[in-house]
Amino acid sequence: MIKLLMIQPEARSVNFLRRVISKFRTQTVLTMIYLAAFVDKAHYDLTFVNEYCDKIPYGKKFDLVALTVNTSNAPHCYEIGDKFRQAGAKVVMGGPHATLLPDEARGHCDHLIVQEADITWPRFLEDFKNGAAKPLYGPEPPMQLCNLPAPRWDLLGRKMMKGAVVATRGCPYNCSFCALRLVYDPTFRKRPVEDVIAEIKAIPIKFFVFWDDNLFADKEYIKELLRALIPLKRKWGALATLRDCNDEELLSLAEASGCRYLFVGIESFSEQALKEARKGGVNKTSDYEDIIKMMHRHKIMAYAGIVFGFDSDTPDVFDKTADECERLGIDFITPTILTPYPKTTLYEQLESEGRILTKDWGKYDAKLAVVFEPKNMTAEELLQGYNHFIRRIFTLRSIIRRYKVSKTKFFAFMRVNFSFMAVRYKNKKTKK
């Protein structure tokens, strides 16, 4: 029996934030529990570690250790891989960062899986069992998303919300800062509606999240799916492009099927910044108010992703953005610092201009550090402005201002906003 350790790693900064808000909401990461479903129990003795709530068992012996590597946790993953290799285990890595920089990742593992792993991971497991595993697997042609195995929910501890499902894969857009189309095949694909509904029925709690990158990209498909979801009487949230939410019928079906919130990548309230992000043809600032009002009419909360640091951003962007969030009644906000992930259009531009300040991937978390030289402010001004925005938007005064406009799902609105306030005050206390 092969002793296999699968690790869902977390960057230390993300782990800190998740622990602060764990009393309010903690969402499942699907990657490793999905891949665990391909593991043959007849040949592999599986141990699963979720770093959110588990410690890595360095003292135990394993034949094989598997890690998924994101950019911000890459140094941590490399450290894990090095330790287990020194102890005699073989290490296999995959995930976004390993796909973007395979030569770098190879220095810390024995086997590498690039791009999507639905085909290559089971093939690797079979080869490893037979003593014939290769150094590199993938990429493979895009697979159709039929008959996918259900995630191994049984591997999660009690602290995790066991509710996430993927209906589609890919995104038709190509934002300058996004690595999605480099990591996954750019073809937009959909699972059969009946497969998605069956998986939702198996989720052990009432609330779940669609973990798709852009759930509303195919309007006819999502409308069919939501009609089938209505009888289940579930509650859910999802990621969608704001423009795709400008559909009364779609939002009506979303409301009827239990939608609680939609995370929409607003990114900026500046048309110039949207052009820089290659999102000018997707988001129109003149449409924001009408679409968010439509969402609120259907009792759907607007959860906005905001990015600071575009070349056209000046030091007044932080207060201007907070003013707009309050004026529009945006329910929740996740602000981030513009971060040039390797191989993206943004990274190549900044690299060519000599504006990349560090390649310490641990600082590429988009929350705690600025890794490039901004154009219209210093890196320190960007970081201070970002923190100023957080201090302002997650105050009781701002929360009340936003709710007076939103008037949507009072208890959920307050619960989530107070969780963000907890992050704000915990982070402030930690810095002292």
N, C-alpha and C positions, 0 to 999 in steps of 0.2 A: 504494500500500500504506500503510495507516494504522499508524503506530508506536504500539503500546499497551504501557504499563508497568503491570503488576499488582503491588501491594505487599501482602505479609502483614506488617503492622506489629506491633511489640511495645512495650509500655511499658518504659521503661528499667529499672525495678525487676524486672519479670518476666524481661527479657533477662539481667539479672545472675544471677538465681537459676538460670535454665536453663543458663547457661554454667558455673556451678559444678558442676552435677550432670550435665553432658553426658557425662562419662566413664562414667556409670552407666546413664542412661536419658534419652532425649529423644524425645518423642512428637510426631507430626505434627499440625498444625492443618489441618483439611480445607477451610475456607471458600474460600480463593482457588484452590487447585488443583482444587476441584470446579467453581467458576465458570469457570475457564480452559477446561474441557472444552466450554463453549458457544461459544468463540471460533472464528470461521471463519478458518482459515489462508489461505484464498484472498484475504481482504481485510485481515487484520490481521497485522502483524509483531509477535509477542508477546515481551516481555521480562518474566520473572518474578523478583521479589526477595523473599526470605524474610529478614527482618531478624535472625532468629536467627543466621544465618551469612553474610549478604550485606550489602554496603554499598549505600545508595541512590545510583544514578548521576545525581547532580544536574547533572553536566557534559554529559550527553547530551540530545539533542533528542527530545521525544516529542509526538505529537499529542494523546494521551489518557492520563491517569493514573487508575487505579482503586484505591481504598482501602476496607478494611472497618474501621469505627470502633467500638471498645469504650470504655467510660467511662474506664478508667484510662489508655488511650493517646490519648484525644481531643485533648489539647493538642498532643501530638507529631504526630498525624495532621493537625491544623489547620496546624501549622507546615510540614509536608510539602506540603500542598495549596497554601498561600500561595506557597511557593517556586516550585513548578512553574507556577502561574498567572502569576507575575511573569515566568517564562521563556517564556510564550506558549502553554503547554499547557492543554487543557481538563481539568478534574478532575471525576470522578464518585465520590461516596461512598455507602456503605450501611452496614449492620450495626446492632448493638443501640443504640448511643448515638445514631447518626444517626436512628434510628427513634423513640427516646424524645424527643429534642430536635431536631426537624427545622429549626426556625427558627434555632437556634444553628449547626447544621452548614451551612446554606445560605450563611452568611457566608464560608465557606472552600472552596466548590466551585461548579461551574457546573451540575451535575446531581446529583439526589438520588434514591436508590432506598430506599424504606422497606419494612419487614417482609420477608417471604420474597422471594427474587430469582429463583426458578427460571423464572418466566414473564417478569418485567419486565427482567431482565438481557439475555437474548437479544433482546428487543424493543428495548431501548435500543441495543444494538450495531447492529442493523439500521437504526434511525433515525439513529444517528450516522454510519454509513457513507453514508447518503443525504442528510446535511446537514440533518436534520429532528429532531434530538434535543430533547426537552422538558426543562424544568427539574425536573419531578417525575414519578416513576413509582411506582405502588402507592398503597395496598395493593390486592391482588387477592384474590378468593375463594380459599379453601384448595384447592390442587391435590392430586390423587391421586398418590401416590408410585410411579408405574409408569414403567418404561423410562427411568429417570434415567441420564444419561451417567456413565461411570466417571471418577473423579478423574484428573488428569494427573500420575501418579506420576513421569513422566519429568522433570518440572520441578524435582524436589527434589534437593538435593545429597546427598553421601554421609553427612553428619552426621545426617541425619534418619532416624528409623525409619519406613519406608514401609508402615505398617500401621494403617489406621483405616477403619471402615465405619459407615454409619448404616442401621439397620433400621427405626426408627420416628422419628416427630417429634412433639414435644409432651409434656405432662405433665398428668395429671389432677388434680394437687394445686395449691394456690395459696398458697405460703408468703409471709409478709408481706415478706420481704427479697428475694424473687426477682422478676426482671423478665421471666422467660421468657414468660409468658402475655401480656405487653404487646408483646413483640418478634415473636413468632410467633403464628399463629392458634391459639387454645386447643384446637381440635379435635385429638384424638389419632389419628394416622394411621399406617398400616403399609405397608411395601413388600411386594410379593409375595415369598414365601420363595425362589422360584427365582432372582429377581433378586439377592437378597442373597447367596445361595450362589455365584452366578456371579461376583459382584464379589470375594468372599473368595478364590475360586480364583485370581483375577488378582493378588492382593496378592503382591509378590515376596519376602516373608519369612514365616516360619512363625508368628510371634507378631503379633497385631493387637489393636486395641481397638475395641469398639463405642462410637461417639461419641454414642450416644443419651443423652437427658436422663434417661430412666427405662426401661431396657430391659425390665424385668419387669412393666410396667403391665398388659399383656394376657397373662394366664397361658397361655391356650390357644395363642395365636400364638407365644409364645416357646418353648413346648414343641415345637411343630411345627418351628420353626426349628432348635432344638438337636438334634432327632433327625436332621434333614438334614445338620447340621454334623458329626456324629460320624464318618462315614467319611472326612472330610478330614484328620483327625489334626492339627488345628491347636491352638494355644494362644492364649488370649484373656483380656481383662479387660473390665469394663463398669461402668457406673453403675446403681445400683438403689436403691429405697427398702427400708429394712431390713424393714419389715412384709411386703413382697412376697417376701422371701427365706424366710419362714416356711412352706416348702413342701418336704417331703422329696423328692417326685418331681421337682420342678423342680431342686433342688440336685443330685440324682443325675444328671439329664440334663446339667446344667452341668458336673459333674465328668467325665462320660463324653465330653463334647465338647471338653474341654481347658481349662476355666475355671481360671485361676490366681488371680485376685482379683476381688472385687467392692467398688467404692467405694460406701459407704453413708452417707447423710447423717444421722448420729446427731444432730448439732447440739449437743445438751446432755444432761446426765444429770439435769436438773431438769424436773419435770413443769410447773412454772409457766412456765419459759422456753419450753418446747415450745408451751404455749398462746399465749404472746406471739407466737411464730413462726407461729401458725395451723397447727401441726403436731401438736397434742395428740391429734387423732383419727387420726393416722397413726403416730406413734412412741409406744410405751409403754415407759417405762424398765424396767418389771417384765419385759418380754419380751427385753431386750437379751441377757442371759446365755444363755438357751436358744437363741436364734437364732444367736448367734456360735458357740456350741458345735456347733450343727448344721452350720454352714459349715465349721468345722474338721474335723468328722468326714468331710466330703466333700473334704478337702484343698484347701479354698478359703480363701485369706487374706482377712481382714476389713480393709479400708482405710477408715478412718473420717474423715468430715469433721466438724470440731468448730468451733463458733462461740462467741466470747466477746463479752460486751457487752450482753446482754439486760437489761431494766430490773430484773429480779429477781436478777441476778448481783451478788454481793458480792466483796470482795477474796479470800475464801477459795475462790472457784470454781476457781482455777487448780490448786491442789494437790489439791482434791477430784476434779477431772477427771483429773489424772494418776494418782491412786490407782485410779480406776475403769478407766482404760485398761490399767493394769498388772494389776489383778485379773482383768479379762476376757480378757487376752491379745490385745488388739487389735494386729494385725500392723503396720500403717502408720497414721500419723495426719497429716492436713493440717489444722493449726489456722488459723483466720482470725479477724480482727476484724470484728464486725458492721458492715456498711457499707450505708448507705441509698442505693441506686442511684436515680437520678431516676425519678419517676412511680410508684415502688412504694408499697404501703400504708405501709411503714415510713418512707419518705421523707416522705410527706404528713403522717404523724403527728408526726414530729420537727420538720418545718418549721412546722407549726401551733403547736407548743409552744416555738418559738424555740430549738431545741437543735442546729440545724445550725451547725457551727463554720466551715466553709469550703465553697466551691463550686469550689475548685481540683480539677478532675476528676483530675489527675495523682496526687492523694493518695488516690483511691478504689480502691486496689489490695488492700485488706483485709489487708495484711501489714505495712506500714511506717508507717502513720499512723492516728490516730483522728480522724474527721471530724465527730463529734457529741459532745454532752455526755451522758455516761452518767448513770444515776439514782442508783446506790448506790456510786459511786466517781468519782474525777476522770478526765479523759481521760488524764492522765499515768499514773495508777495502772492504768488499763486497758492501756495500751501496755506498761508495765513488767511487769504480770502476765502478759501474753501472751508477752513475751520470757522471763520466768521459766519459763513452761510449756515453751517450746521448749528452754531450757537443761537442764531436768530430763528431759523425755521422750526427748530424743535424746542420752542418755548411755549408755555401755556397760552401766551398772548397770540402767537402765530397760529397755534392749533385751533383756538376758538375762532379766529378770523377765517380760517379755511373752512371750518365746519359750518359757519353761518352761511356760506355760499353753497357748500356741498349738500348739507342736510341729508346725508345718506348713511344709513346703518350706524347709528350713534355709538353703540357699544363696541362694535368692531373698529370703528374709526378711532375711538379713544384708546382702546386696548393696544392697537399697533403703534399709534403715535407716542403713547407713554413708554412703549418698549424702546423706541428710538431715543426718547428722552433719557432712558436709563443708560443707553450707550454713551450719550453725550456727557452725562454727569460722571459715569464710571471712567471714561477716557480722560476727562478733565482732572479727576482725582488721581489717576495713575501718573499724569504728567507732573504733578506737584512733587 
